Amino acid sequence: MSDSPPPAGWYPDPGSPGGQRYWDGASWTPHAYPAVSDPHDFGRYTPQAGVLTDCGMRRLPQLFDDVGRILRRGWWPITGISLAIWFLWLALAALLIALTVDLPSLVRAVTLALDLTQQYPDGRWPAGAARTVGAAFSGVPRFDSPMPYVAAALVVSGTGLAATCVQVAAVNRVALDAAAGQPVTWSAGWRSGATGGARLIGYSLLLLLVTVVALAAATAAVVGLTMVVPALGVLLAVILVVAWVVAIFWLLGRLVPIVVQVDVASGALRWTWAATRRTFWGVLGRYLLWSLVAYVVGQAVLTVALLPLSLITTAAALQPGTGTLLVGLGVSVLSLPLSMVVAALTYIGVVPIWRDLTDDPRYRAIAPDGSLTA
């Protein structure tokens, strides 16, 4: 019988009954998971030996394995749901434009301006041409008061935020199921788009409120100090800008998994804040790496997908008149949903990060017997 020490792995923590501590084959390491009473607490996660990095998360190839599995099993629901959400948003935006703007007058005014620009490329229009164009554009607004346009802008921006949150939640629900080997369905994506999206809207508004208050306070401090001591005001502005950048990266590392956790349960902010306490650099590094990869891949996909539209736009631009305007609008309408489909690449990259932090039995990255799930 051998007296050699046990192999590296996770074992009951001798200093914390009910907890787990990592044995490296020779001694106990600082990596530990305490005993918990909440069955959904992230601390019960006890991964297989040999698959973790020093930050307590799986190695980077597992991230790309998860993403590959998501794209193979869930590409069609992810694409379809994203397109449906953003075409619905575009339809709402088009309706609001039609209610607040006289479209025939707008087409006539823009056509007139394009014709004059084509005839006089040096910008030296004949006397009275500018007044004619101004008069044409004056008939475009349907209302004299600015309030309808302010309301329309608020509705468009608010529903844009809602559409983004619903898309993130719906896409990540599909990605969760695809990565964990669960059945992938459109209905599950739409249901989580509603429930998780609503939670994400609330967190987004909370973050927006905190941001507005912080910016207002910082602006007031800089302006007030500049009025007293200009040099100190400039110095404070520089310090605040640096602090702002640091805060953005700090919040990314602490809050990125929230966009997946909203699909699982309420209290996502509290869970995410606790789950990333010991894995900040692992979460931040993986998210920044995947964001870079997703950006490069996304730009390549968009370039190929929008190339025919770009060629059509270039050809139409050679012909002045209403056709150019309509073609340009058509390209813009099509490019937005396609861009948001590509943006889903970034969203699904958070799912592998989340899977490293949780022990939810439906979506665990590590099976109960300690082996990696398929």
Secondary structure, DSSP 8 states (H G I E B T S, - for coil): -------SEEEE-TTSTT-EEEE-SSSEEEEEE---S-TT-GGG----TTSB-TTSSB-HHHHHHHHHHHHHHHHHHHHHHHHHHHHHHHHHHHHHHHHHB-HHHHHHHHHHHHHHHHH-TTS---TTHHHHHHHHHHTSBS-SSSHHHHHHHHHHHHHHHHHHHHHHHHHHHHHHHHHTT----HHHHHHHHHHHHHHHHHHHHHHHHHHHHHHHHHHHHHHHHHHH-HHHHHHHHHHHHHHHHHHHHHHHHHHTTHHHHTTT-S-HHHHHHHHTSS-HHHHHHHHHHHHHHHHHHHHHHHHHHHHHHHHHHHHHHTS-SHHHHHHHHHHHHHHHHHHHHHHHHHHHTHHHHHHTT---TTT-SB-TTSSB--
